Amino acid sequence: VRRKLIAANWKMYGSCTRVQDFLEALIPRVDPAGPEVVVCPPYTLLPVAVMVATGSPVAIGAQNCHWAEEGAFTGEVAAPMLAELGVRWVIVGHSERRRLFGESDETAAQRAAAAQRAGLSVIFCLGETLEEREQGHTFAVLERQSKALEGLEPNVLAVAYEPVWAIGTGRTATPQQAQEAHVFLRRCLAELFGDSAADTVRVLYGGSVNPGNAAVLLSEKDVDGALVGGASLDVGSFSDIIRSAPEPPTGA
Ligand code: PGA
C-alpha cells in the first residue's frame, strides 16, 4: 500500500512571516499516521520553513534545482545547497518551468538526477497540454515525458501528473481521467523500473485540486496524492485537502 503524499507548491508567493505562520498552524493539524506532507515555498523562505518544520511530520521541499553541484550558473541553486539547509524534497519539471523557462525533458531529467545525488527526493511533474489532449496525444506525451525518469532511483521518486489545462484554471481532470492517466504512467514506470518498484512510486495528481474535489480524486486507486498550487496557500484549505485523503486499510 502506497502512503498518500500531499505536497504544497507555493510557486512565487509568500513571505518569511507567512510561511512561519502557515507552518505553525499546519503542523498541529497533521496526523503523523496520515498522508505524508511536503511544503514547497520559494527559495528565500526555505531556511525559515525548515527551522519551523524540523522535528515535525511536515517536510520542506524546493521548487527546482540545478543539475550541477556548483558552477558559473548565475541565478541558479544547486541541490547540495538545498540539502545542506535541511530541505528534503524538490519539484522538478513543473509545466510552468517547461512553458515559461525553457525546461525540457532532458534538463528536467538532469535536475532530478542531481537532486537524488544530493540525497533529495524528487516530485517529477509531467502532463499534456489541452491541444495535445484534444488531438488524442495524451498517452504519447506522457510516455515521452516519463522516459526522462530513466536511471532515477524509484525509492526517492514521486511523479506528479499535472494536465497543463487543469493548472491554475479551476478546471480539474475528472477522477476517471486522472485514474486512467495514472494507470498509464504506472505502466511506463514498470517499463523503466520493473513491476515491483513501479508499484511503490507514488503518482500524484495536480491541477486545481481544492477541498471540494480532493476526496473523489484521492479515492481513485492509482491517485497516490496531490500536488496543490493555489489551494495550498491557505492553511485551512490545505489541511482540509490532507484530511480528505482516505484512511489506509487497517493492517497496512
Ligand atoms: P493549481 O497548481 O493547484 O493552482 O492548479 C498546481 C500546480 O501547478 O502544481
Boltz pocket constraint, residues with backbone or C-beta under 6 A from the ligand:
constraints:
  - pocket:
      binder: B
      contacts: [[A, 9], [A, 162], [A, 166], [A, 167], [A, 168], [A, 169], [A, 170], [A, 206], [A, 207], [A, 208], [A, 209], [A, 227], [A, 228], [A, 229], [A, 230], [A, 231]]
      max_distance: 6.0
